[in-house]
Amino acid sequence: MTTNGECRTNGIRKSKPRPLLSRSCSENYEINEVEVPGTPKTPRTSTTPGHEKCTFHHDLELDHRPPTREAMLPEMSRSYRLLLESLGENPDRPGLLKTPERAAKAMLFFTKGYDQNLEEVLNDAIFDEDHDEMVVVKDIEMFSMCEHHLVPFYGKVSIGYLPCGKILGLSKLARIVEIYSRRLQVQERLTKQIAVAVTKAVQPAGVAVVVEGVHMCMVMRGVQKINSKTVTSTMLGVFRDDPKTREEFLNLVHSK
């Protein structure tokens, strides 16, 4: 039985599938619409004038980079030792003797996203599936480093997308968050980078990302507002164009 655009099956009300309004699977938006700053378009190489004698060259994220991240440990450890000395500490006392190396290793872990790229992380976990309803993974834990003060910010990420014949392994959404959060970041850019990565992965009809973060640069220093939270969002495709689709996603994200 059908009433007011709804059908009833065994007493259960089901809404008719909604149209994708101004976007369709055959009309995927260009990725150029959502480019994110921060990635050099012209990598420096050993043939670039002025860089002929440079030891390390990069991977589209860092201008100069050693063969392995571990190769940076000695220089980073020296830098942390110099920092301790600048603070008036004695880096040779027992409690600080291994601190420079520990701090260097910790920073490499905090920024391990520079060693990862989307193709490797996805690892072909993209599947053909005749599914065109919303997929949402919410409350993905996120830890990152503020690029302005080199202190942490952390929180949770919720991602939704409307598939167009392809779906992404659910754990890969969490891994995409890891790629871009484990770098020096600002929350605004992080939010858009996650959305762009999902778009590149499966070319859906739309992508929505909401990030809620607590920034230690606002808690430990400066204004010291311990209860403040920052919320950012990126809406692409049908999530930007269709208020009802956007509202459905936000209701799912905020539901308990």
Salt bridges, closest charged atoms under 4 A:
GLU6 OE1 - ARG13 NE 3.60
GLU33 OE1 - ARG23 NH2 3.66
GLU35 OE1 - LYS41 NZ 3.19
ASP59 OD2 - ARG65 NH1 2.37
GLU61 OE2 - ARG183 NH1 2.65
ASP63 OD2 - ARG44 NH1 3.18
ASP63 OD1 - HIS58 NE2 3.98
GLU85 OE2 - ARG81 NE 3.60
GLU89 OE1 - ARG93 NE 2.94
ASP92 OD1 - ARG81 NH2 3.06
GLU101 OE2 - LYS105 NZ 3.26
ASP115 OD1 - ARG65 NH2 1.81
ASP115 OD2 - ARG69 NE 3.48
ASP128 OD1 - LYS166 NZ 2.82
GLU133 OE1 - ARG18 NH1 3.86
ASP139 OD1 - LYS156 NZ 3.63
GLU147 OE1 - ARG189 NH2 2.51
GLU178 OE1 - ARG182 NE 3.46
GLU212 OE2 - LYS229 NZ 3.50
ASP241 OD2 - ARG23 NE 3.06
GLU248 OE1 - ARG18 NH2 3.04
